Amino acid sequence: MNTETTPRGTMILGLGNPILGDDGIGCSVADFIGDRLATGSGVTVLSTSVSLIRLVDEISGHHRLIIIDSITTGQAEPGELMEIEFRKRNTLPISAHHYSIEQLQDIGDALGLSMPEYVKIYGIEIIRPEVYEDCLSPALEGLLPEFAEEIINREFLSNCMAEGYNTTPRGECAV
């Protein structure tokens, strides 16, 4: 169990199942962002397809959590990047097998873990995958750099500029 009391910075959590084609877009974007950010930037990148309950220990100890996942709303064009509002509230699990991000926060709090103060969720609209394939569709593969840059700009560069820092081409805050 993670018992650190000093926040570890930002965790970027890419979710999805890479063997279901575009469902793996969250993992691919997180990995792309990890490759873009400088070593020592205080950012941890984790791409996974495991149940969220298994991630409580990984998430704890981070000050910020940025989640990237595929979504199928049917109300947006495939490839549209959306911010999904996170509202912390006490919730009961619908099932012992499926937990929401809100429930993970509650579980971590109940265990006395230091859970992220800031949570941002990004969803990328996909067409529901109907076949097994271990790669993204060409359309989404081509949008990886755009998704990564947009999230880096929103989450890192805008924060640097708001705090009066300049930024480097690799997405670092420069004093």
N, C-alpha and C positions, 0 to 999 in steps of 0.2 A: 504494500500500500504506500502511496506517495504521502509522506508526512512533512514535506517542505512547507515552511511558512513564508518564505520570501517568494513573491510572484516571479514566475519564469518568463514573463513576456507574453508573446502571442503564439497561439497554436492555430495553424490552418489545418482543418480537418476535411479531407476529401472523402465523400461517401459514395458508394455505388458498387455495382457488380460488373467488373470488367468483362465477364464472359457473356453479358447480355447487351453487347454493342454499346449504344449511346447511354445506357444506364450507368456506364463507367465514367461519364464526363466529369463528375465531381472529383474523382481520383486523378484524372488526367490534368485537370486545371490546377489542382493543388500541387501536383508534381511539377508542372510547368512553372508555377509561381516560385516553388522552392528552388528551381534551377536559376531563376532570375534574380532572386534576392541574394545579397552578399552573405558570405559565411560570417558568423558572429553578429548577425543582425538581431538576435534575440527572438527569432522566429523558428518554431518547431513545425515541421510539416508531417502529417500522418495521413496516409491514404489507406482506406480499409473498406471491407464489405462485411465486417462482423457486426453483431447486434450491439446497439448503443450501450446496453448495460455493461458490456465488457470494457467500455472506454472510460468509466468514471475515474479510475486511477490515472489514466493518461491525461485526461482533461484537467484534473485537479492540479492546483499549483500554478496555473497560468492566469495571468491577469485578463487577457483577451482571448476569445474563441471566435474564429471565423469558420463557418461551415459552408461547404460547397457541395451541392447535390443536384441530381436531376429531378425534375418534377413533370407531371403530366396533368395539367389543368384542363387542357382542351380549349382554353380561352386565350392562348397566346401562340404566336408563331414558333415553330421549332427553332431553337437557337437563341431565343430571347432570354437575356439575363435579367433576373428580377431579385430585388431585395425583399425578403420576407420578414415581417415584423416579429420580433421575439418578445413575448410577454411572460415574465416569471409569475407563476401562480402555483399554489398547492394543488396538485392533481393526483388522482388515484389511477393506477395503471388499468388500462382496458383489458390487458392480458398480461400474464407473467412473462410472456415471450417478447412483447413489443413495448418499448419505452420511448417516450418523447424526450426531446432535449429538456423541456421543463421538468419532467420527472427525474432526469439525471441530476439536474441542479438540486432538486429536493432531496434525492438520495445522498448526494455528496454532502449537503448541509447537515442532514441527519447523522451522517458518519463523522461529522466534525472536520471534513476536508475543506480546504480553501478552493472554492469554485470560482470560475471566471466572473468578474464584475460586468464585463462587456461581452455580449454575444450578438453576432451578426450572422444571418443566414442568407446565402445566395442560392437561388434555384435557377436552373437552366432548363427551359422547356424542351422536352423531347417527345417524339412519337413513341408510344408504348412499345417496348421491344417485344417481338413475337418469335424471334429466332435466336439461337445461340450463335454468337460470333465474337471473337476476341479483339475486335477493333472498333473504333468509332466510325460512324458514317463519314464519307469525305467532306460533307458540308460542315459537320461539327469539328472534325479534325482541323479544317482550315480556319476555324474561329478560335482555336486554343489561344493564340497570341493575343487576340482582341479581348477575350474573357479575362486572361491573366492581367493584362495592362489595365483594364477597367477596375478590377478588384484592387490591384496595387495602388492605383491612383486614388480610389475612394478610401482605402484603409490606411495607407501609409503616407503617400505624398501630400494629400490634403491635410493630414495631421501635422506633418513637418512644417508646411507653410503656415498653418494656423498658429504654430508655436514660434514662428519667426525664423525657422531654419531654411536653408537652401537645400536642394536635392541634387544628387548625382544621377548620371544616366542609368545606374544600376538600381535605383530606387532606394538609395540610402539617404538618411538625413545628414547634412553636412553643417558643421558649426561655423 
